[in-house]
């Protein structure tokens, strides 16, 4: 199973996101995903310390 996305796959995903959420909601969506990833990494680092 390939672990990297090609340009075509990224373009298709971006098009689907634009169709589903509209152009104005995408930055908010990406910001929320980034915040979630940061919180997950922080929690996993704290778990390793214990």
N, CA, C, O and CB atoms as a CASP TS submission, in Angstrom:
PFRMAT TS
TARGET T0000
AUTHOR 0000-0000-0000
METHOD Language model
MODEL 1
PARENT N/A
ATOM      1  N   UNK     1       0.836  -1.181   0.000  1.00  0.00           N
ATOM      2  CA  UNK     1       0.000   0.000   0.000  1.00  0.00           C
ATOM      3  C   UNK     1       0.879   1.243   0.000  1.00  0.00           C
ATOM      4  O   UNK     1       1.656   1.438   0.935  1.00  0.00           O
ATOM      5  CB  UNK     1      -0.950  -0.001   1.210  1.00  0.00           C
ATOM      6  N   UNK     2       0.779   2.081  -1.015  1.00  0.00           N
ATOM      7  CA  UNK     2       1.633   3.263  -1.074  1.00  0.00           C
ATOM      8  C   UNK     2       1.309   4.243   0.053  1.00  0.00           C
ATOM      9  O   UNK     2       0.148   4.441   0.412  1.00  0.00           O
ATOM     10  CB  UNK     2       1.483   3.955  -2.426  1.00  0.00           C
ATOM     11  N   UNK     3       2.353   4.845   0.597  1.00  0.00           N
ATOM     12  CA  UNK     3       2.154   5.754   1.718  1.00  0.00           C
ATOM     13  C   UNK     3       2.193   7.217   1.293  1.00  0.00           C
ATOM     14  O   UNK     3       1.979   8.097   2.126  1.00  0.00           O
ATOM     15  CB  UNK     3       3.200   5.503   2.775  1.00  0.00           C
ATOM     16  N   UNK     4       2.457   7.498   0.033  1.00  0.00           N
ATOM     17  CA  UNK     4       2.546   8.881  -0.431  1.00  0.00           C
ATOM     18  C   UNK     4       1.442   9.158  -1.441  1.00  0.00           C
ATOM     19  O   UNK     4       1.041   8.294  -2.221  1.00  0.00           O
ATOM     20  CB  UNK     4       3.933   9.165  -1.052  1.00  0.00           C
ATOM     21  N   UNK     5       0.972  10.386  -1.396  1.00  0.00           N
ATOM     22  CA  UNK     5      -0.036  10.804  -2.349  1.00  0.00           C
ATOM     23  C   UNK     5       0.637  11.500  -3.519  1.00  0.00           C
ATOM     24  O   UNK     5       1.582  12.269  -3.339  1.00  0.00           O
ATOM     25  CB  UNK     5      -1.073  11.727  -1.685  1.00  0.00           C
ATOM     26  N   UNK     6       0.152  11.228  -4.696  1.00  0.00           N
ATOM     27  CA  UNK     6       0.647  11.904  -5.882  1.00  0.00           C
ATOM     28  C   UNK     6      -0.124  13.196  -6.105  1.00  0.00           C
ATOM     29  O   UNK     6      -1.066  13.505  -5.375  1.00  0.00           O
ATOM     30  CB  UNK     6       0.539  10.994  -7.112  1.00  0.00           C
ATOM     31  N   UNK     7       0.284  13.936  -7.108  1.00  0.00           N
ATOM     32  CA  UNK     7      -0.348  15.217  -7.403  1.00  0.00           C
ATOM     33  C   UNK     7      -1.809  15.039  -7.802  1.00  0.00           C
ATOM     34  O   UNK     7      -2.655  15.855  -7.437  1.00  0.00           O
ATOM     35  CB  UNK     7       0.411  15.938  -8.511  1.00  0.00           C
ATOM     36  N   UNK     8      -2.107  13.995  -8.536  1.00  0.00           N
ATOM     37  CA  UNK     8      -3.484  13.748  -8.958  1.00  0.00           C
ATOM     38  C   UNK     8      -4.392  13.453  -7.765  1.00  0.00           C
ATOM     39  O   UNK     8      -5.507  13.971  -7.691  1.00  0.00           O
ATOM     40  CB  UNK     8      -3.530  12.587  -9.950  1.00  0.00           C
ATOM     41  N   UNK     9      -3.926  12.633  -6.841  1.00  0.00           N
ATOM     42  CA  UNK     9      -4.729  12.314  -5.670  1.00  0.00           C
ATOM     43  C   UNK     9      -4.988  13.544  -4.819  1.00  0.00           C
ATOM     44  O   UNK     9      -6.103  13.740  -4.336  1.00  0.00           O
ATOM     45  CB  UNK     9      -4.047  11.247  -4.842  1.00  0.00           C
ATOM     46  N   UNK    10      -3.969  14.376  -4.629  1.00  0.00           N
ATOM     47  CA  UNK    10      -4.133  15.607  -3.844  1.00  0.00           C
ATOM     48  C   UNK    10      -5.113  16.549  -4.533  1.00  0.00           C
ATOM     49  O   UNK    10      -5.939  17.174  -3.868  1.00  0.00           O
ATOM     50  CB  UNK    10      -2.772  16.311  -3.639  1.00  0.00           C
ATOM     51  N   UNK    11      -5.033  16.655  -5.842  1.00  0.00           N
ATOM     52  CA  UNK    11      -5.964  17.519  -6.585  1.00  0.00           C
ATOM     53  C   UNK    11      -7.398  17.025  -6.458  1.00  0.00           C
ATOM     54  O   UNK    11      -8.319  17.829  -6.311  1.00  0.00           O
ATOM     55  CB  UNK    11      -5.567  17.586  -8.065  1.00  0.00           C
ATOM     56  N   UNK    12      -7.595  15.728  -6.512  1.00  0.00           N
ATOM     57  CA  UNK    12      -8.943  15.161  -6.379  1.00  0.00           C
ATOM     58  C   UNK    12      -9.493  15.412  -4.978  1.00  0.00           C
ATOM     59  O   UNK    12     -10.654  15.790  -4.823  1.00  0.00           O
ATOM     60  CB  UNK    12      -8.928  13.646  -6.683  1.00  0.00           C
ATOM     61  N   UNK    13      -8.672  15.204  -3.970  1.00  0.00           N
ATOM     62  CA  UNK    13      -9.107  15.450  -2.596  1.00  0.00           C
ATOM     63  C   UNK    13      -9.446  16.924  -2.393  1.00  0.00           C
ATOM     64  O   UNK    13     -10.454  17.247  -1.764  1.00  0.00           O
ATOM     65  CB  UNK    13      -8.019  15.014  -1.600  1.00  0.00           C
ATOM     66  N   UNK    14      -8.612  17.822  -2.922  1.00  0.00           N
ATOM     67  CA  UNK    14      -8.870  19.257  -2.806  1.00  0.00           C
ATOM     68  C   UNK    14     -10.177  19.629  -3.491  1.00  0.00           C
ATOM     69  O   UNK    14     -10.945  20.428  -2.956  1.00  0.00           O
ATOM     70  CB  UNK    14      -7.711  20.063  -3.408  1.00  0.00           C
ATOM     71  N   UNK    15     -10.439  19.074  -4.647  1.00  0.00           N
ATOM     72  CA  UNK    15     -11.681  19.355  -5.366  1.00  0.00           C
ATOM     73  C   UNK    15     -12.892  18.878  -4.574  1.00  0.00           C
ATOM     74  O   UNK    15     -13.898  19.583  -4.494  1.00  0.00           O
ATOM     75  CB  UNK    15     -11.661  18.693  -6.746  1.00  0.00           C
ATOM     76  N   UNK    16     -12.803  17.708  -3.999  1.00  0.00           N
ATOM     77  CA  UNK    16     -13.906  17.182  -3.192  1.00  0.00           C
ATOM     78  C   UNK    16     -14.148  18.073  -1.978  1.00  0.00           C
ATOM     79  O   UNK    16     -15.296  18.365  -1.644  1.00  0.00           O
ATOM     80  CB  UNK    16     -13.611  15.734  -2.744  1.00  0.00           C
ATOM     81  N   UNK    17     -13.073  18.506  -1.315  1.00  0.00           N
ATOM     82  CA  UNK    17     -13.226  19.389  -0.161  1.00  0.00           C
ATOM     83  C   UNK    17     -13.877  20.711  -0.536  1.00  0.00           C
ATOM     84  O   UNK    17     -14.729  21.218   0.193  1.00  0.00           O
ATOM     85  CB  UNK    17     -11.880  19.646   0.480  1.00  0.00           C
ATOM     86  N   UNK    18     -13.477  21.264  -1.665  1.00  0.00           N
ATOM     87  CA  UNK    18     -14.074  22.527  -2.118  1.00  0.00           C
ATOM     88  C   UNK    18     -15.555  22.341  -2.404  1.00  0.00           C
ATOM     89  O   UNK    18     -16.368  23.198  -2.058  1.00  0.00           O
ATOM     90  CB  UNK    18     -13.352  23.052  -3.376  1.00  0.00           C
ATOM     91  N   UNK    19     -15.904  21.243  -3.023  1.00  0.00           N
ATOM     92  CA  UNK    19     -17.312  20.986  -3.328  1.00  0.00           C
ATOM     93  C   UNK    19     -18.139  20.770  -2.061  1.00  0.00           C
ATOM     94  O   UNK    19     -19.281  21.223  -1.982  1.00  0.00           O
ATOM     95  CB  UNK    19     -17.435  19.771  -4.239  1.00  0.00           C
ATOM     96  N   UNK    20     -17.575  20.087  -1.079  1.00  0.00           N
ATOM     97  CA  UNK    20     -18.321  19.786   0.132  1.00  0.00           C
ATOM     98  C   UNK    20     -18.437  20.976   1.086  1.00  0.00           C
ATOM     99  O   UNK    20     -19.508  21.230   1.637  1.00  0.00           O
ATOM    100  CB  UNK    20     -17.674  18.640   0.841  1.00  0.00           C
ATOM    101  N   UNK    21     -17.337  21.699   1.279  1.00  0.00           N
ATOM    102  CA  UNK    21     -17.301  22.726   2.312  1.00  0.00           C
ATOM    103  C   UNK    21     -17.309  24.155   1.785  1.00  0.00           C
ATOM    104  O   UNK    21     -17.586  25.083   2.544  1.00  0.00           O
ATOM    105  CB  UNK    21     -16.100  22.530   3.148  1.00  0.00           C
ATOM    106  N   UNK    22     -17.019  24.348   0.531  1.00  0.00           N
ATOM    107  CA  UNK    22     -16.927  25.701  -0.005  1.00  0.00           C
ATOM    108  C   UNK    22     -15.545  26.278   0.264  1.00  0.00           C
ATOM    109  O   UNK    22     -14.850  25.835   1.178  1.00  0.00           O
ATOM    110  CB  UNK    22     -18.013  26.604   0.604  1.00  0.00           C
ATOM    111  N   UNK    23     -15.153  27.251  -0.521  1.00  0.00           N
ATOM    112  CA  UNK    23     -13.808  27.814  -0.432  1.00  0.00           C
ATOM    113  C   UNK    23     -13.518  28.550   0.855  1.00  0.00           C
ATOM    114  O   UNK    23     -12.365  28.605   1.282  1.00  0.00           O
ATOM    115  CB  UNK    23     -13.585  28.730  -1.558  1.00  0.00           C
ATOM    116  N   UNK    24     -14.529  29.117   1.483  1.00  0.00           N
ATOM    117  CA  UNK    24     -14.292  29.919   2.684  1.00  0.00           C
ATOM    118  C   UNK    24     -14.119  29.072   3.939  1.00  0.00           C
ATOM    119  O   UNK    24     -13.503  29.532   4.901  1.00  0.00           O
ATOM    120  CB  UNK    24     -15.431  30.884   2.885  1.00  0.00           C
ATOM    121  N   UNK    25     -14.633  27.874   3.956  1.00  0.00           N
ATOM    122  CA  UNK    25     -14.558  27.014   5.143  1.00  0.00           C
ATOM    123  C   UNK    25     -13.285  26.172   5.197  1.00  0.00           C
ATOM    124  O   UNK    25     -12.928  25.668   6.262  1.00  0.00           O
ATOM    125  CB  UNK    25     -15.759  26.103   5.187  1.00  0.00           C
ATOM    126  N   UNK    26     -12.608  26.016   4.088  1.00  0.00           N
ATOM    127  CA  UNK    26     -11.438  25.131   4.044  1.00  0.00           C
ATOM    128  C   UNK    26     -10.307  25.597   4.962  1.00  0.00           C
ATOM    129  O   UNK    26      -9.742  24.762   5.669  1.00  0.00           O
ATOM    130  CB  UNK    26     -10.925  25.032   2.622  1.00  0.00           C
ATOM    131  N   UNK    27      -9.940  26.897   4.992  1.00  0.00           N
ATOM    132  CA  UNK    27      -8.871  27.299   5.930  1.00  0.00           C
ATOM    133  C   UNK    27      -9.212  26.992   7.387  1.00  0.00           C
ATOM    134  O   UNK    27      -8.335  26.605   8.159  1.00  0.00           O
ATOM    135  CB  UNK    27      -8.588  28.786   5.787  1.00  0.00           C
ATOM    136  N   UNK    28     -10.471  27.161   7.765  1.00  0.00           N
ATOM    137  CA  UNK    28     -10.884  26.834   9.127  1.00  0.00           C
ATOM    138  C   UNK    28     -10.763  25.337   9.381  1.00  0.00           C
ATOM    139  O   UNK    28     -10.340  24.921  10.460  1.00  0.00           O
ATOM    140  CB  UNK    28     -12.325  27.300   9.379  1.00  0.00           C
ATOM    141  N   UNK    29     -11.127  24.537   8.402  1.00  0.00           N
ATOM    142  CA  UNK    29     -11.047  23.086   8.519  1.00  0.00           C
ATOM    143  C   UNK    29      -9.594  22.639   8.675  1.00  0.00           C
ATOM    144  O   UNK    29      -9.290  21.800   9.523  1.00  0.00           O
ATOM    145  CB  UNK    29     -11.687  22.412   7.294  1.00  0.00           C
ATOM    146  N   UNK    30      -8.707  23.186   7.870  1.00  0.00           N
ATOM    147  CA  UNK    30      -7.289  22.824   7.931  1.00  0.00           C
ATOM    148  C   UNK    30      -6.682  23.256   9.263  1.00  0.00           C
ATOM    149  O   UNK    30      -5.874  22.533   9.845  1.00  0.00           O
ATOM    150  CB  UNK    30      -6.515  23.464   6.759  1.00  0.00           C
ATOM    151  N   UNK    31      -7.071  24.428   9.740  1.00  0.00           N
ATOM    152  CA  UNK    31      -6.584  24.911  11.027  1.00  0.00           C
ATOM    153  C   UNK    31      -7.008  23.964  12.145  1.00  0.00           C
ATOM    154  O   UNK    31      -6.212  23.658  13.033  1.00  0.00           O
ATOM    155  CB  UNK    31      -7.103  26.333  11.304  1.00  0.00           C
ATOM    156  N   UNK    32      -8.244  23.503  12.108  1.00  0.00           N
ATOM    157  CA  UNK    32      -8.730  22.569  13.115  1.00  0.00           C
ATOM    158  C   UNK    32      -7.999  21.238  13.074  1.00  0.00           C
ATOM    159  O   UNK    32      -7.688  20.664  14.118  1.00  0.00           O
ATOM    160  CB  UNK    32     -10.206  22.341  12.934  1.00  0.00           C
ATOM    161  N   UNK    33      -7.724  20.747  11.877  1.00  0.00           N
ATOM    162  CA  UNK    33      -6.986  19.484  11.739  1.00  0.00           C
ATOM    163  C   UNK    33      -5.568  19.642  12.288  1.00  0.00           C
ATOM    164  O   UNK    33      -5.067  18.762  12.988  1.00  0.00           O
ATOM    165  CB  UNK    33      -6.942  19.030  10.251  1.00  0.00           C
ATOM    166  N   UNK    34      -4.928  20.760  11.970  1.00  0.00           N
ATOM    167  CA  UNK    34      -3.574  21.014  12.473  1.00  0.00           C
ATOM    168  C   UNK    34      -3.537  21.085  13.991  1.00  0.00           C
ATOM    169  O   UNK    34      -2.628  20.550  14.626  1.00  0.00           O
ATOM    170  CB  UNK    34      -3.028  22.307  11.888  1.00  0.00           C
ATOM    171  N   UNK    35      -4.533  21.748  14.566  1.00  0.00           N
ATOM    172  CA  UNK    35      -4.603  21.856  16.025  1.00  0.00           C
ATOM    173  C   UNK    35      -4.794  20.475  16.646  1.00  0.00           C
ATOM    174  O   UNK    35      -4.188  20.171  17.673  1.00  0.00           O
ATOM    175  CB  UNK    35      -5.753  22.800  16.449  1.00  0.00           C
ATOM    176  N   UNK    36      -5.612  19.654  16.046  1.00  0.00           N
ATOM    177  CA  UNK    36      -5.823  18.303  16.545  1.00  0.00           C
ATOM    178  C   UNK    36      -4.561  17.460  16.493  1.00  0.00           C
ATOM    179  O   UNK    36      -4.279  16.697  17.417  1.00  0.00           O
ATOM    180  CB  UNK    36      -6.911  17.631  15.760  1.00  0.00           C
ATOM    181  N   UNK    37      -3.809  17.596  15.422  1.00  0.00           N
ATOM    182  CA  UNK    37      -2.555  16.843  15.293  1.00  0.00           C
ATOM    183  C   UNK    37      -1.551  17.287  16.347  1.00  0.00           C
ATOM    184  O   UNK    37      -0.873  16.458  16.954  1.00  0.00           O
ATOM    185  CB  UNK    37      -1.956  17.020  13.884  1.00  0.00           C
ATOM    186  N   UNK    38      -1.455  18.612  16.567  1.00  0.00           N
ATOM    187  CA  UNK    38      -0.533  19.121  17.593  1.00  0.00           C
ATOM    188  C   UNK    38      -0.915  18.595  18.981  1.00  0.00           C
ATOM    189  O   UNK    38      -0.042  18.191  19.749  1.00  0.00           O
ATOM    190  CB  UNK    38      -0.529  20.668  17.596  1.00  0.00           C
ATOM    191  N   UNK    39      -2.199  18.597  19.303  1.00  0.00           N
ATOM    192  CA  UNK    39      -2.643  18.103  20.603  1.00  0.00           C
ATOM    193  C   UNK    39      -2.359  16.608  20.750  1.00  0.00           C
ATOM    194  O   UNK    39      -1.982  16.155  21.830  1.00  0.00           O
ATOM    195  CB  UNK    39      -4.139  18.378  20.793  1.00  0.00           C
ATOM    196  N   UNK    40      -2.535  15.851  19.688  1.00  0.00           N
ATOM    197  CA  UNK    40      -2.258  14.418  19.731  1.00  0.00           C
ATOM    198  C   UNK    40      -0.771  14.163  19.985  1.00  0.00           C
ATOM    199  O   UNK    40      -0.411  13.322  20.809  1.00  0.00           O
ATOM    200  CB  UNK    40      -2.700  13.747  18.418  1.00  0.00           C
ATOM    201  N   UNK    41       0.085  14.895  19.272  1.00  0.00           N
ATOM    202  CA  UNK    41       1.534  14.722  19.465  1.00  0.00           C
ATOM    203  C   UNK    41       1.943  15.103  20.880  1.00  0.00           C
ATOM    204  O   UNK    41       2.762  14.424  21.500  1.00  0.00           O
ATOM    205  CB  UNK    41       2.321  15.566  18.446  1.00  0.00           C
ATOM    206  N   UNK    42       1.375  16.189  21.389  1.00  0.00           N
ATOM    207  CA  UNK    42       1.691  16.634  22.749  1.00  0.00           C
ATOM    208  C   UNK    42       1.278  15.576  23.764  1.00  0.00           C
ATOM    209  O   UNK    42       2.028  15.269  24.690  1.00  0.00           O
ATOM    210  CB  UNK    42       0.993  17.974  23.060  1.00  0.00           C
ATOM    211  N   UNK    43       0.085  15.023  23.588  1.00  0.00           N
ATOM    212  CA  UNK    43      -0.387  13.983  24.506  1.00  0.00           C
ATOM    213  C   UNK    43       0.470  12.728  24.426  1.00  0.00           C
ATOM    214  O   UNK    43       0.735  12.097  25.449  1.00  0.00           O
ATOM    215  CB  UNK    43      -1.837  13.634  24.207  1.00  0.00           C
ATOM    216  N   UNK    44       0.902  12.360  23.237  1.00  0.00           N
ATOM    217  CA  UNK    44       1.715  11.155  23.110  1.00  0.00           C
ATOM    218  C   UNK    44       3.103  11.370  23.712  1.00  0.00           C
ATOM    219  O   UNK    44       3.680  10.434  24.265  1.00  0.00           O
ATOM    220  CB  UNK    44       1.833  10.741  21.636  1.00  0.00           C
ATOM    221  N   UNK    45       3.651  12.582  23.616  1.00  0.00           N
ATOM    222  CA  UNK    45       4.943  12.869  24.272  1.00  0.00           C
ATOM    223  C   UNK    45       4.812  12.810  25.783  1.00  0.00           C
ATOM    224  O   UNK    45       5.696  12.289  26.463  1.00  0.00           O
ATOM    225  CB  UNK    45       5.474  14.252  23.851  1.00  0.00           C
ATOM    226  N   UNK    46       3.704  13.344  26.321  1.00  0.00           N
ATOM    227  CA  UNK    46       3.495  13.297  27.760  1.00  0.00           C
ATOM    228  C   UNK    46       3.327  11.859  28.232  1.00  0.00           C
ATOM    229  O   UNK    46       3.774  11.505  29.323  1.00  0.00           O
ATOM    230  CB  UNK    46       2.274  14.132  28.150  1.00  0.00           C
ATOM    231  N   UNK    47       2.697  11.046  27.432  1.00  0.00           N
ATOM    232  CA  UNK    47       2.494   9.630  27.790  1.00  0.00           C
ATOM    233  C   UNK    47       3.834   8.906  27.834  1.00  0.00           C
ATOM    234  O   UNK    47       4.039   8.058  28.703  1.00  0.00           O
ATOM    235  CB  UNK    47       1.540   8.932  26.778  1.00  0.00           C
ATOM    236  N   UNK    48       4.744   9.214  26.929  1.00  0.00           N
ATOM    237  CA  UNK    48       6.057   8.559  26.905  1.00  0.00           C
ATOM    238  C   UNK    48       6.876   8.953  28.126  1.00  0.00           C
ATOM    239  O   UNK    48       7.655   8.139  28.622  1.00  0.00           O
ATOM    240  CB  UNK    48       6.820   8.920  25.618  1.00  0.00           C
ATOM    241  N   UNK    49       6.723  10.183  28.629  1.00  0.00           N
ATOM    242  CA  UNK    49       7.472  10.629  29.799  1.00  0.00           C
ATOM    243  C   UNK    49       7.062   9.866  31.048  1.00  0.00           C
ATOM    244  O   UNK    49       7.886   9.657  31.938  1.00  0.00           O
ATOM    245  CB  UNK    49       7.273  12.120  30.014  1.00  0.00           C
ATOM    246  N   UNK    50       5.820   9.451  31.131  1.00  0.00           N
ATOM    247  CA  UNK    50       5.326   8.760  32.321  1.00  0.00           C
ATOM    248  C   UNK    50       5.681   7.315  32.345  1.00  0.00           C
ATOM    249  O   UNK    50       5.328   6.608  33.290  1.00  0.00           O
ATOM    250  CB  UNK    50       3.860   8.896  32.423  1.00  0.00           C
TER
END
